[in-house]
């Protein structure tokens, strides 16, 4: 049903009834065919579904998903306009379910919405100036400014986020410092106090930080850096932000040498080593797993007890984008092929600590839409939701059978995804492109 709806919408566009049909492919950062973009196409089609679109699983209808609201920079319908939603990269629902946070990459904002009413509560600016100087932590020993003098006054582009201290703090890495055109020097991350929705701490990171994760015991934060094959580890065990500090930096095989132009931009989304992305701690706090979207792929494994990088487990499809651990299973999304895969976590760890193997070929697979980005699991672990950038769809997979049960339309180029703690709402972010593409937050109601 939804494909017919989409086809009608596209036909209406082509007939000149709505927005212009075809727009030049002009990816917002980050995007590349080898890394985070769909397969190259000569043009793209704008698609903005209207709330009310609903799809149910067949034949039993055991789950249905319905678009109930949205926030959109380009508002075709005149009722969902929010110009702060400029290239929304990710969304995170507070652990108590009361609000959700959207990182708008190109706006330099983290936007806060009430989860019950979808009313905007705050816009947190990442435009840093003299007023934020007192928030910076002392520089660690792990990152050096080698191309530019250190400059803490810039617009940060918020990418992903993670909560700590039972939801009290939200950690948000910046894609790069705006003046560092080729992301060669340290970037930064901001820590937001969710009780006041204000930034209360700023710290440096490695270049091009993408994913950030909190350990299950909430004592550590890991920041994976796309730009140089490194992972930073922060001790956040104290309740006092001034005590938080880096305790290690892990190098995945080799640290990427950075010696690019200071004036001419280069494509840092390609040729960035292993392009580290999905990041997750094991439930026992013993290991850190990081997906590799670049190179020959795999999942990098860090032994946290020994503070040692063990190597990359291979055998899954290449171009690993996102990792989730749930109920003894390791799940991942494969961007290029458009798949979701899973394997028993204990089996994965057994191979990860075996230096003579580090290879698994018994993955359970499910084909979803092209360019599978973020995945999220329902609280009971029954369903996997996958944001498929290349098809403007959210796919729903039965985690037991690893079969697609339904999918529903999303605004063009969905990338981020999060589910409420009660499993009743799903939030998707569609990153901005050109000609009114993307730039939307879609809000779905899930009925079981």
Buried (B, 14 or more C-beta within 10 A) or exposed (E): EBEEBBEEBBEEBEEEEBBEBBBEBEBBBBBBBBBBBBEEEEEBBBBBBBBEBBBBBEEEEBBBBBBBBBBBBBBBEEEBEBEBBBBBBBBBBBEEBBBBBBBBBBBBBBBBBEBEEBEBBBBBBBBBEEEBEEBBBEBBEBBEBEBBEEEBBBBBBBBBBBBBBEBBBBBBBBBBBBEBBBBBBBBBBBBBBBEEBEBBBBBBBBBBBBBBBBBBEBBBBBBBBBBBBBBBBBBBBEEEBEEBEBEBBBEBBEBBEBEBEEEEEEEBBBBBBBBBBBBBBBBEBBBBBBBBBBBEBBBBBBBBEEEEBBBBBBBBBBBBBBBBBBEEBBBBBBBBBBBBBBBBBEBBBEBBBEEEEBEBEEBBEBBBBBBBBBBBBBEEBBBBBBBBBBBBBBBBBBBEEBEBBBBBBBBBBBBBBBBBBEBBBBBBBBBBBBBBBBBBBBBBBBEE
